[in-house]
Amino acid sequence: MAVVPVDFYGTRRKIKIINTSQRTMTDKNKRSDFVAYEYLSVYVPIEFEPIYSDMYRNFGWIDNLTAVSMPETPLNRNQTILRFKRDRDIPNRSRLALKQRKCEEALKKIERLENLKSAIPFIVTLTVGLTGAALLTVSIFKLLEAKFVAFSLLALLGLSICLIAYFCVYKNIRNKQISKLTPIIEEQYELVYQLGEEGRELFL
């Protein structure tokens, strides 16, 4: 804005000249500072929280630190909620979404495989343990019938089966499951890392 003296019929007056181009540039700068965000909230297992956080950041998401704490309850106490936001105008948005979906599928598969390490040994051990418990129950009835020999044999057999179920069956099957599933899990982790690297290259 400038002040210029002008002579109107011999009288000098000052008028203001507004630089409209400067105002237009200022308005454009204000508009260019605006960012339209998209938001994401996801429940993840607590033990997988770090890798999920890193994975989403590789696809342009940033922590939504301004999110208001909501009274959302996870599906179970072993889960936590992650909140992110991302510029809607991020480059290669559709390709990022595709790679992110593949990455999420790989992490879900890792979760299932990790659970199988303990689930199958537990089921087998429980079945064997119930057999031992049944023998112990029968031995008690034999004791009530004063059949001490049968009681001793059944009690010893039932107790032995219960001990074998944990110290032999469970540990043996679990070790086999770990040996079998670990290479598959590592393969899925490599896929997650590869997709994350490709994702960062799409918007950096």
Residue pairs with C-beta under 8 A, 6 or more apart in sequence:
1 16
1 17
1 18
1 19
2 16
2 17
2 19
3 14
3 15
3 16
3 17
4 14
4 15
4 17
5 12
5 13
5 14
6 12
6 13
6 14
6 15
35 87
35 89
36 87
36 88
36 89
37 85
37 86
37 87
37 88
38 85
38 86
38 88
39 64
39 67
39 83
39 84
39 85
40 56
40 61
40 83
40 84
40 85
40 86
41 72
41 81
41 82
41 83
41 84
42 52
42 56
42 81
42 82
42 84
43 74
43 75
43 79
43 80
43 81
43 82
44 52
44 79
44 80
44 81
44 82
45 78
45 79
45 80
45 111
46 78
46 79
46 80
47 78
48 107
48 110
48 111
49 80
49 82
51 107
51 192
52 82
52 107
53 63
53 82
54 196
55 100
55 103
55 104
55 107
55 192
55 196
56 82
56 84
56 100
58 103
58 195
58 196
58 197
58 199
58 200
59 86
59 96
59 99
59 100
59 103
59 196
59 199
60 86
60 87
60 90
60 96
60 199
60 203
61 84
61 85
61 86
62 84
62 85
62 86
63 83
63 84
64 83
64 84
64 85
67 83
72 81
74 80
74 81
90 96
90 203
91 202
91 203
92 202
92 203
95 202
96 199
96 202
96 203
99 195
99 198
99 199
99 202
100 195
100 199
102 191
102 195
103 191
103 192
103 195
103 196
103 199
106 188
106 189
106 191
106 192
106 195
107 188
107 192
109 188
110 185
110 188
110 189
110 192
113 181
113 184
113 185
113 188
114 181
114 185
116 177
116 181
117 174
117 177
117 178
117 181
118 174
118 177
120 173
120 177
121 169
121 170
121 171
121 173
121 174
121 177
122 170
124 169
124 170
124 173
125 165
125 166
125 169
125 170
125 173
128 161
128 164
128 165
128 169
129 161
129 162
129 165
129 166
131 161
132 157
132 158
132 159
132 160
132 161
132 162
132 164
132 165
133 158
133 162
134 158
135 154
135 155
135 157
135 158
135 161
136 154
136 155
136 158
136 159
136 162
137 158
138 154
138 158
139 150
139 151
139 152
139 153
139 154
139 155
139 158
140 151
142 148
142 150
142 151
142 154
143 151
